[in-house]
Amino acid sequence: MRARRSLIDLDDLHSSEIDYIFKRTAHFEHELPPRTLLAGLACMNLFFERSTRTIASFTLAEQRLGADIISLSPQESSLGKGETIEDSAITLAAMGISVLIIRHPEAGFPRRLALAFDGHVINGGDGAHAHPTQALLDIYTLCKEFGDLRGRKIAIVGDILHSRVAHSNIQGLKGMGAEVILVGPEAFLPDSFKNDGVRVERDFDKVLPECDAVVLLRIQRERFSTAGVAITDDEYIKAYRLDGKRLKELKEETIVMHPGPYNRGIELADDVLTYAGWRYANQVRHGVFVRMAVLDFLVNGQQSLN
């Protein structure tokens, strides 16, 4: 059993700890700390899948906290030579690496690494399983907008089945008391997702007027099975793309979010990018501060917020 805290999915955090992370995030937003909170600690960003937002924001977060940063691409890692996860974990810990941020196409890979690594592991996305820091920054963005999320209706639209972001967001939003409305075709959204606090809807137009927030998901063709998915782009666009006509059906205060990268013309039309409630840039900005707060919490524990 590992002695140090890791973040593999949101169920690794108690609600009080999420509350602390959000308060710490707000503090970092308004007052950058001296570069001492992670001074002398080595953080490694080990990404086996392409990334822009996640690796850049983790790198900025590590820099602002004063960490020593190492970034490796898959071809530079000995895991590509057949080295086991356990042997890699032993090697990295022996070098003095304290924190690993890992993205991997295999669901469960970060947890397996955390069980063998004498340090902190943060899941930067594993297969279609989880992406906890993305969920935290999404929920933080919603809390900044609405305050208490209890009773708020949050629609997540698109490829739920293949989305690690959706899976972590569902868990986190339910814990905050929000009503989660999942919207999409059966190929992307099996009925099995329906449970307490989670609705499954096929008709996007039907739910638009009741939503407080709409979270659009990218159509992730790289995660489709080799058998393919039984819906064409044209069919998806007709039924689920958010465009100018659908924006008019939203409440005035409804916001629209996207974890990125977004496909213009597929899940959203250009009208969304000029919509007053478009919050993508807010999400990206919050991502740096949320990841600072997560790193600080895992390494240093809860500190006084006074």
C-alpha positions as CSV (number, residue, x, y, z in Angstrom):
1,M,0.0,0.0,0.0
2,R,1.5,3.3,-1.1
3,A,2.3,5.8,1.7
4,R,2.1,9.0,-0.3
5,R,-1.1,10.5,-1.8
6,S,-1.8,10.2,-5.5
7,L,-4.7,11.5,-7.6
8,I,-5.9,8.8,-10.0
9,D,-9.6,9.9,-10.1
10,L,-11.8,12.1,-8.1
11,D,-12.7,9.3,-5.7
12,D,-9.2,9.7,-4.3
13,L,-10.4,13.0,-2.7
14,H,-12.9,13.6,0.0
15,S,-15.4,16.4,-0.5
16,S,-13.6,18.5,2.1
17,E,-10.4,18.1,0.2
18,I,-11.9,19.2,-3.0
19,D,-13.3,22.2,-1.2
20,Y,-9.8,22.9,0.1
21,I,-8.2,22.5,-3.4
22,F,-10.8,25.0,-4.8
23,K,-10.0,27.5,-2.0
24,R,-6.3,27.1,-2.7
25,T,-7.0,27.6,-6.4
26,A,-8.7,30.9,-5.7
27,H,-5.8,32.0,-3.6
28,F,-3.3,31.2,-6.3
29,E,-5.5,33.0,-8.9
30,H,-5.1,36.2,-6.9
31,E,-1.7,35.9,-5.4
32,L,1.0,33.8,-6.9
33,P,3.1,32.1,-4.3
34,P,6.9,32.4,-3.9
35,R,8.6,29.6,-5.8
36,T,9.3,27.6,-2.7
37,L,6.3,25.3,-2.2
38,L,7.9,22.6,-4.4
39,A,11.5,23.9,-4.2
40,G,14.0,21.0,-4.5
41,L,11.3,18.5,-5.7
42,A,11.6,16.8,-9.1
43,C,8.4,16.5,-11.1
44,M,8.3,14.3,-14.2
45,N,5.8,14.8,-17.0
46,L,5.5,11.4,-18.7
47,F,3.0,11.7,-21.6
48,F,2.4,8.7,-23.9
49,E,-0.3,10.6,-25.8
50,R,-0.3,14.0,-27.4
51,S,-1.2,16.9,-25.2
52,T,-1.2,20.7,-25.4
53,R,-3.4,22.1,-22.6
54,T,-2.6,19.4,-19.9
55,I,1.1,19.2,-20.2
56,A,1.6,23.0,-20.7
57,S,-0.6,23.8,-17.7
58,F,1.2,21.2,-15.5
59,T,4.5,22.6,-16.6
60,L,3.5,26.2,-15.7
61,A,2.1,25.0,-12.4
62,E,5.3,23.2,-11.5
63,Q,7.4,26.2,-12.5
64,R,5.3,28.6,-10.4
65,L,5.7,26.3,-7.4
66,G,9.5,26.1,-7.9
67,A,9.8,22.4,-8.8
68,D,12.6,20.9,-11.0
69,I,10.9,19.7,-14.1
70,I,11.6,16.7,-16.4
71,S,9.5,15.9,-19.4
72,L,9.7,12.7,-21.4
73,S,8.1,11.6,-24.6
74,P,7.2,7.9,-25.1
75,Q,10.2,7.2,-27.4
76,E,12.5,8.4,-24.6
77,S,11.1,6.1,-22.0
78,S,12.5,2.6,-21.2
79,L,8.9,1.4,-20.9
80,G,9.0,1.3,-24.7
81,K,11.9,-1.1,-24.5
82,G,9.9,-3.6,-22.4
83,E,10.8,-2.4,-18.9
84,T,8.1,-3.2,-16.5
85,I,6.1,-0.6,-14.7
86,E,7.5,-1.7,-11.4
87,D,11.1,-1.5,-12.5
88,S,10.4,2.0,-14.0
89,A,8.9,3.1,-10.7
90,I,11.9,1.8,-8.7
91,T,14.3,3.6,-11.1
92,L,12.5,6.9,-11.0
93,A,12.1,7.0,-7.3
94,A,15.8,6.1,-6.9
95,M,16.7,9.1,-9.0
96,G,14.8,11.3,-6.6
97,I,11.7,11.9,-8.7
98,S,9.0,12.9,-6.2
99,V,6.0,13.5,-8.5
100,L,4.9,11.8,-11.7
101,I,2.2,13.3,-14.0
102,I,1.3,10.6,-16.5
103,R,-0.9,10.3,-19.5
104,H,-1.3,6.8,-21.0
105,P,-3.7,5.2,-23.5
106,E,-4.2,2.2,-21.2
107,A,-7.0,2.6,-18.7
108,G,-5.6,1.8,-15.2
109,F,-1.9,2.4,-16.1
110,P,-1.4,5.4,-13.7
111,R,-2.9,3.4,-10.8
112,R,-0.6,0.5,-11.4
113,L,2.3,2.9,-11.5
114,A,1.2,4.6,-8.3
115,L,1.1,1.2,-6.5
116,A,4.8,0.7,-7.3
117,F,6.1,4.2,-7.1
118,D,7.4,5.8,-3.8
119,G,6.0,9.2,-4.6
120,H,3.0,11.0,-5.8
121,V,1.3,10.1,-9.1
122,I,-1.2,12.4,-10.9
123,N,-3.3,10.9,-13.6
124,G,-3.1,13.2,-16.7
125,G,-5.6,11.0,-18.5
126,D,-5.7,7.2,-18.9
127,G,-7.5,5.7,-21.9
128,A,-11.2,6.3,-21.6
129,H,-11.1,5.9,-17.8
130,A,-10.4,9.2,-16.0
131,H,-9.0,12.7,-16.2
132,P,-9.4,14.1,-12.6
133,T,-7.6,17.5,-13.0
134,Q,-9.7,18.3,-16.1
135,A,-12.8,17.5,-14.1
136,L,-11.6,19.7,-11.2
137,L,-11.0,22.7,-13.4
138,D,-14.3,22.2,-15.1
139,I,-16.2,22.0,-11.8
140,Y,-14.2,25.0,-10.4
141,T,-15.2,27.0,-13.5
142,L,-18.9,26.1,-12.8
143,C,-18.5,27.0,-9.1
144,K,-17.0,30.4,-10.1
145,E,-20.1,30.9,-12.3
146,F,-22.9,29.6,-10.0
147,G,-21.5,29.2,-6.5
148,D,-23.3,26.2,-5.0
149,L,-24.0,23.6,-7.7
150,R,-26.7,21.7,-5.8
151,G,-29.8,21.5,-8.1
152,R,-28.0,22.9,-11.1
153,K,-28.6,21.1,-14.4
154,I,-25.3,20.3,-16.2
155,A,-25.6,18.7,-19.7
156,I,-22.7,16.8,-21.0
157,V,-23.1,16.3,-24.8
158,G,-21.4,13.9,-27.2
159,D,-19.1,10.9,-27.0
160,I,-19.6,10.0,-23.3
161,L,-18.5,6.4,-23.8
162,H,-15.0,7.2,-25.0
163,S,-14.5,10.3,-22.8
164,R,-12.3,10.1,-19.7
165,V,-13.3,13.8,-19.1
166,A,-17.0,12.9,-19.0
167,H,-16.4,10.0,-16.6
168,S,-14.5,12.1,-14.1
169,N,-17.0,15.0,-14.5
170,I,-20.0,12.8,-13.9
171,Q,-18.5,11.5,-10.6
172,G,-17.4,15.0,-9.5
173,L,-20.7,16.8,-10.4
174,K,-22.8,14.2,-8.6
175,G,-20.7,14.7,-5.5
176,M,-21.4,18.4,-5.7
177,G,-25.1,17.8,-5.9
178,A,-25.6,18.8,-9.5
179,E,-28.1,17.0,-11.8
180,V,-26.1,15.5,-14.7
181,I,-27.9,15.2,-18.0
182,L,-26.0,13.1,-20.5
183,V,-26.9,13.7,-24.2
184,G,-25.9,11.7,-27.2
185,P,-26.7,8.9,-29.6
186,E,-26.7,5.3,-28.2
187,A,-23.4,4.6,-30.0
188,F,-21.8,7.2,-27.8
189,L,-24.0,6.9,-24.8
190,P,-25.4,3.5,-23.7
191,D,-28.4,3.4,-21.4
192,S,-26.2,1.9,-18.7
193,F,-24.9,5.4,-17.8
194,K,-28.3,6.2,-16.3
195,N,-28.4,6.1,-12.5
196,D,-29.2,8.2,-9.4
197,G,-28.5,11.8,-10.3
198,V,-27.7,11.1,-14.0
199,R,-30.2,11.3,-16.8
200,V,-29.7,10.0,-20.3
201,E,-31.3,11.9,-23.1
202,R,-31.2,11.4,-26.9
203,D,-33.0,14.7,-27.9
204,F,-30.6,17.6,-27.5
205,D,-33.2,20.2,-28.4
206,K,-35.5,19.0,-25.7
207,V,-33.0,19.6,-22.9
208,L,-31.6,23.0,-24.1
209,P,-34.1,25.2,-22.3
210,E,-33.5,23.6,-18.9
211,C,-29.7,23.6,-18.8
212,D,-27.6,25.8,-16.6
213,A,-24.4,24.7,-18.4
214,V,-23.7,22.7,-21.5
215,V,-20.4,20.8,-21.7
216,L,-19.5,19.8,-25.2
217,L,-17.2,16.9,-25.9
218,R,-14.9,16.3,-28.8
219,I,-15.6,13.5,-31.2
220,Q,-12.6,11.3,-30.4
221,R,-12.1,9.1,-33.5
222,E,-8.8,7.8,-32.1
223,R,-10.7,6.1,-29.3
224,F,-13.3,4.3,-31.5
225,S,-13.1,0.6,-31.8
226,T,-11.8,-0.9,-35.0
227,A,-15.4,-2.0,-35.7
228,G,-16.3,1.7,-36.1
229,V,-19.2,3.6,-34.7
230,A,-22.7,3.5,-36.2
231,I,-23.2,7.2,-36.7
232,T,-21.9,9.5,-39.4
233,D,-20.5,13.0,-38.9
234,D,-23.5,14.4,-40.8
235,E,-25.9,12.6,-38.5
236,Y,-24.1,13.8,-35.4
237,I,-24.0,17.4,-36.7
238,K,-27.8,17.4,-37.4
239,A,-28.7,16.0,-34.0
240,Y,-26.1,17.3,-31.6
241,R,-24.0,20.2,-32.9
242,L,-24.5,23.4,-30.9
243,D,-25.0,26.2,-33.3
244,G,-26.7,29.6,-33.5
245,K,-30.2,28.2,-33.7
246,R,-29.7,26.0,-30.6
247,L,-28.0,28.8,-28.7
248,K,-31.2,30.8,-28.9
249,E,-33.0,28.0,-27.0
250,L,-30.7,28.4,-23.9
251,K,-31.5,30.4,-20.9
252,E,-29.8,33.8,-20.9
253,E,-27.4,32.8,-18.0
254,T,-26.5,29.4,-19.4
255,I,-22.8,28.9,-20.0
256,V,-21.1,26.6,-22.6
257,M,-17.9,24.7,-21.9
258,H,-15.5,22.4,-23.8
259,P,-12.4,20.5,-22.4
260,G,-10.7,21.0,-25.8
261,P,-9.5,20.7,-28.4
262,Y,-12.7,21.4,-30.1
263,N,-13.7,20.5,-33.7
264,R,-15.2,23.5,-35.4
265,G,-18.2,22.5,-37.5
266,I,-18.7,19.1,-35.6
267,E,-19.6,19.6,-32.0
268,L,-19.9,23.3,-32.3
269,A,-20.4,26.0,-34.9
270,D,-18.4,29.2,-35.0
271,D,-21.5,31.0,-33.4
272,V,-20.5,29.4,-30.1
273,L,-17.1,31.1,-30.0
274,T,-18.8,34.5,-29.9
275,Y,-21.6,33.5,-27.5
276,A,-21.5,35.6,-24.3
277,G,-21.6,32.4,-22.1
278,W,-18.7,30.7,-23.9
279,R,-16.2,29.8,-21.0
280,Y,-13.5,27.8,-22.8
281,A,-10.8,30.4,-22.1
282,N,-11.8,30.5,-18.4
283,Q,-11.4,26.7,-18.2
284,V,-7.9,26.8,-19.7
285,R,-6.8,29.7,-17.4
286,H,-8.2,27.9,-14.3
287,G,-6.4,24.8,-15.3
288,V,-3.0,26.2,-14.3
289,F,-4.2,27.3,-10.8
290,V,-6.1,24.1,-10.2
291,R,-3.0,22.0,-11.0
292,M,-0.9,24.2,-8.8
293,A,-3.4,23.6,-5.9
294,V,-3.4,19.8,-6.6
295,L,0.4,19.6,-6.6
296,D,0.7,21.7,-3.4
297,F,-2.0,19.6,-1.7
298,L,-0.5,16.2,-2.5
299,V,3.0,17.2,-1.5
300,N,2.4,19.6,1.4
301,G,-1.0,18.6,2.6
302,Q,-3.6,21.1,3.8
303,Q,-2.2,24.4,4.9
304,S,-3.8,27.3,6.7
305,L,-5.8,29.5,4.3
306,N,-5.6,32.5,6.5
